[in-house]
Amino acid sequence: MGSLVIVLKGKDPYQTTRTALQRFPLPNLKGKKVLLKPNAARKASPGEGVTTHPLVVLATIDHLKEQGVDHIVIGESCIFGVNAQEAFRVTGMKEISEKGGVELIDLDQVEPVEISIPKGKVIRKIKVPNILKKFDFIISIPVMKTHMHTLVTLSLKNMKGVLWRREKARLHHLRCNEKITRGDKELDIAISEMASVLFPDLSIIDGTVGMEGMGPAYGKPKKTAVIVIGNNALSADAVATQLMGIAPETVPHLRLSAERGLGSIQTQHISIEPQDYLKWRVIFNPPPSKLSISFTGIVVHDKGSCSACLSTLLVFLQDYHSQLTDYRLQDGKVHIGIGKHLNDCPEGTILLGNCTSKMKGKGIFVQGCPPVSSETFNTLGGISPGENPKRSVTKRGDPG
């Protein structure tokens, strides 16, 4: 079978997913072991557009059971600093696993194994939970969202959540020669290389409520009311991207994955049902290209930050940027530095996150991975105007 994508619109997440799956020709999965990989890596409630709606997962479980699958597992690896069990409770995954009678696993608590990346340019191997080899079929169930680093985050990007513990952050910190990257970001190349060995067997994209703007966590919910199912994750992502009003070829990790031969992003080469699926297109606002544009008098020095730190910085600026006047430097602006590769910034820069620790001699260092917005302001508030700006500030509490 070639690449097939089915799109269905409906208000009810459970029934829309069930109906779409009933129309989709799945392979014979009777007696197979199936892993469901939703996006449940953050503490966010259903319907906020941050995490996969649990009813989409439940509909998948019920359909698989009707197909004779008797071994189904929900697996997720949360972002650093988030308590997995708490995230599973808030996202509704714990309740759904109990209702569906399936196992729910924190993949970070499983022993890891390394997988080699054939012809990898920026990553030669990745570390994943060793339990993955026990599954016959993997289903990626992401949310339809924009992303501040990768433009969109869908089926392929969702598989990054399978990486073991801090391996996820490592992909944000890669630094390669321009002869290798050829104008593309290391993260986009790494996702396409990761996809060559972590390619799901089926994609069920939850577009019931997506997220636009500053995704993956701090954008605005976008009611789309669609479910996208595809037997090729790359092609499914391409169709979902079109439904978001974004050309698939403009998404670097999708283009790079297609160049690696993982599938097609040209919709004329994909069997899509219904053919007039674009009648359900809803334009998503893209993520801002630069944080500093929205905040007068703020200069952000970002070199190799991950989405968690960048998201936290956005929340911090939204809440407190008007109260940072005491930290203006000689140019009249507040300078903030983030990212593992930060190597130059003015004296007195506010340095957020553990990755900037090597620069703390040049400014105000706030520890955390990432620092919580309110804690950052509280600790900065302990520094009096005119006090030595090189003081190091240690974040209190859990970064989750």
Rosetta blueprint (number, residue, H / E / L):
1 M L
2 G L
3 S L
4 L E
5 V E
6 I E
7 V E
8 L E
9 K E
10 G L
11 K L
12 D L
13 P H
14 Y H
15 Q H
16 T H
17 T H
18 R H
19 T H
20 A H
21 L H
22 Q H
23 R H
24 F L
25 P L
26 L L
27 P L
28 N L
29 L L
30 K L
31 G L
32 K L
33 K E
34 V E
35 L E
36 L E
37 K E
38 P E
39 N L
40 A L
41 A L
42 R L
43 K L
44 A L
45 S L
46 P L
47 G L
48 E L
49 G L
50 V L
51 T L
52 T L
53 H L
54 P H
55 L H
56 V H
57 V H
58 L H
59 A H
60 T H
61 I H
62 D H
63 H H
64 L H
65 K H
66 E H
67 Q L
68 G L
69 V L
70 D L
71 H E
72 I E
73 V E
74 I E
75 G E
76 E E
77 S L
78 C L
79 I L
80 F L
81 G L
82 V L
83 N L
84 A H
85 Q H
86 E H
87 A H
88 F H
89 R H
90 V H
91 T H
92 G L
93 M H
94 K H
95 E H
96 I H
97 S H
98 E H
99 K H
100 G H
101 G L
102 V L
103 E E
104 L E
105 I E
106 D E
107 L H
108 D H
109 Q H
110 V L
111 E L
112 P E
113 V E
114 E E
115 I E
116 S E
117 I L
118 P L
119 K L
120 G L
121 K L
122 V L
123 I L
124 R L
125 K E
126 I E
127 K E
128 V E
129 P E
130 N H
131 I H
132 L H
133 K H
134 K H
135 F L
136 D L
137 F E
138 I E
139 I E
140 S E
141 I E
142 P L
143 V E
144 M E
145 K E
146 T E
147 H E
148 M L
149 H L
150 T L
151 L E
152 V E
153 T E
154 L L
155 S H
156 L H
157 K H
158 N H
159 M H
160 K H
161 G H
162 V H
163 L L
164 W L
165 R L
166 R L
167 E H
168 K H
169 A H
170 R H
171 L L
172 H L
173 H L
174 L L
175 R L
176 C L
177 N L
178 E H
179 K H
180 I H
181 T H
182 R L
183 G L
184 D L
185 K L
186 E H
187 L H
188 D H
189 I H
190 A H
191 I H
192 S H
193 E H
194 M H
195 A H
196 S L
197 V L
198 L L
199 F L
200 P L
201 D L
202 L E
203 S E
204 I E
205 I E
206 D E
207 G E
208 T E
209 V E
210 G E
211 M E
212 E E
213 G L
214 M L
215 G L
216 P L
217 A L
218 Y L
219 G L
220 K E
221 P E
222 K E
223 K E
224 T E
225 A E
226 V E
227 I E
228 V E
229 I E
230 G E
231 N L
232 N L
233 A H
234 L H
235 S H
236 A H
237 D H
238 A H
239 V H
240 A H
241 T H
242 Q H
243 L H
244 M L
245 G L
246 I L
247 A L
248 P H
249 E H
250 T H
251 V L
252 P H
253 H H
254 L H
255 R H
256 L H
257 S H
258 A H
259 E H
260 R L
261 G L
262 L L
263 G L
264 S L
265 I L
266 Q L
267 T H
268 Q H
269 H H
270 I L
271 S E
272 I E
273 E E
274 P L
275 Q L
276 D L
277 Y H
278 L H
279 K H
280 W H
281 R L
282 V L
283 I L
284 F L
285 N L
286 P L
287 P L
288 P L
289 S L
290 K L
291 L H
292 S H
293 I H
294 S H
295 F L
296 T L
297 G L
298 I E
299 V E
300 V E
301 H E
302 D E
303 K L
304 G L
305 S L
306 C L
307 S H
308 A H
309 C H
310 L H
311 S H
312 T H
313 L H
314 L H
315 V H
316 F H
317 L H
318 Q H
319 D H
320 Y H
321 H H
322 S H
323 Q H
324 L L
325 T H
326 D H
327 Y H
328 R E
329 L L
330 Q L
331 D L
332 G L
333 K L
334 V E
335 H E
336 I E
337 G E
338 I E
339 G L
340 K L
341 H L
342 L L
343 N L
344 D L
345 C L
346 P L
347 E L
348 G L
349 T E
350 I E
351 L E
352 L E
353 G L
354 N H
355 C H
356 T H
357 S H
358 K H
359 M H
360 K H
361 G H
362 K H
363 G E
364 I E
365 F E
366 V E
367 Q L
368 G L
369 C L
370 P L
371 P L
372 V L
373 S H
374 S H
375 E H
376 T H
377 F H
378 N H
379 T H
380 L H
381 G L
382 G L
383 I L
384 S L
385 P L
386 G L
387 E L
388 N L
389 P L
390 K L
391 R L
392 S E
393 V E
394 T L
395 K L
396 R L
397 G L
398 D L
399 P L
400 G L
